[in-house]
Amino acid sequence: MISCLYAFLVSVFLAGTALAGEVKIEAVDAIQNDGLWRFSVTLRHDDTGWDHYADLWQVVTPDGDILGERVLAHPHVNEQPFTRSLGGVRIPDDISKVIIRARDTVHGFAEETFEVTLMR
């Protein structure tokens, strides 16, 4: 009986974790000041706690070079969607678009990214 209860609890836990899905990028604001960029990124993810939460977003070139990243140090279970910023990002003059990609602790990087055209 205890093993059946344990199996049930494990399956409920895993189902809840799977339901969270990948992190979604809802909005991005990019502002240039004195040659450096500040990105404010709004994410949505059904964080369940420390076991499954959105933990990172990155600014990357179309070729995949990482220009900056914002580590998200804790789950945002009761704050959805949420916005976090990253300043001091240097973007070469020949780059007119960047990609924002986000990651969660279970699925890794989400397939869906967000393209930002830089207004210089």
N, C-alpha and C positions, 0 to 999 in steps of 0.2 A: 504494500500500500504506500509506503514512504517513497519507494522508487517511482511509482506512478505519479505521485504528487510532485516529486522533484522534476521528472520529465515534463510535466505540465507547466511548472513554473519556468523552466528553461525555455520551453517553446513560446510562452507568453512574452518573456523577456526578449527573445530573438525576434519575434514578430514586431514588437514595439520598436526595436532598433531598426529593423528593415523599413518600417513605415516612414521613418524620418526622411529617407531619400537623400538625394544630392542637394547641395547648397545652391541657391538661386541668387543671381545678381540682379537686383531690381533697379538700381540707378547708380550712375557715376557722375560726379562733378569734378572737373579738372580745371585748375586755375594756375596760370603762370605768373610768377613774380620774381624779378631780378634773375631771370634765366633758369630758375628752378620751378618745379611743378608740385602742386599739392592736390592729392586725390582724396575725395570723400566717396566712399563706396557703401551702398546700402545693400545688405544681404538679408535673405530669408532662409531659415532652415529650422526644421522641427527638432531643435536640440532636445535631447532627452536627459542630459547630464554629462558627467565627465566621460562616460562610455561612448557618446556619440554627439559631437557638436562641430560647428563650423570653426576651424582653427587657423585659417590663413587665407589671405588673398594677395595676389601679385600683379605688378605692372610688367608686362613683357612686350618685346618688339614683335612684329609679325614673323620674324625669323626665330623667335623663341628665346631671345636673350632676356634675362631677368634684369630689369632696371630698378626695381624696388619691391619690397614685400612688407606686409603688415601682419604680424603674428597676433592672433586673437587668443589671449591667455586663459580664457575661461568660457564655460557655456553661457549662452544667453537664453535660458529656458523661458523666462517670463518677459523677455524684451524682443519682440518680433514685429516687424523687421527691425534691424538695428543698423546704424551707420557708424563707421570708424574711418579716421583720416590718416593719411601719411604724407608728410611734407619732405622737402629737400630732395625730390627725385630729379636727377639730371637726365635730360633726354636730348640726344644728339640732334642737331639742326636738320639733318636729312631724314629724320623720322617724322611723318605727318600723322600716323595713326599708331595707337598702342592697343593691346589686348589686356583686359582684366580677367583673371581666372581665379577661381576660389576652390577651396578644399575643405573637406570634413574628415573627421578621424576614422570613419568607417569606409567610405567610398573612394577616398582620395580626391583628385581633382575632378570637378564636374565636367561633363561633356560640353555643356553650354557655357560659352564665354560672352564677354561684352566688349565690343569694339568701340573705341573712343577716337574721334577725329580731333586732333589738337588744333585749337584756335590760337594761332600765334599773332 
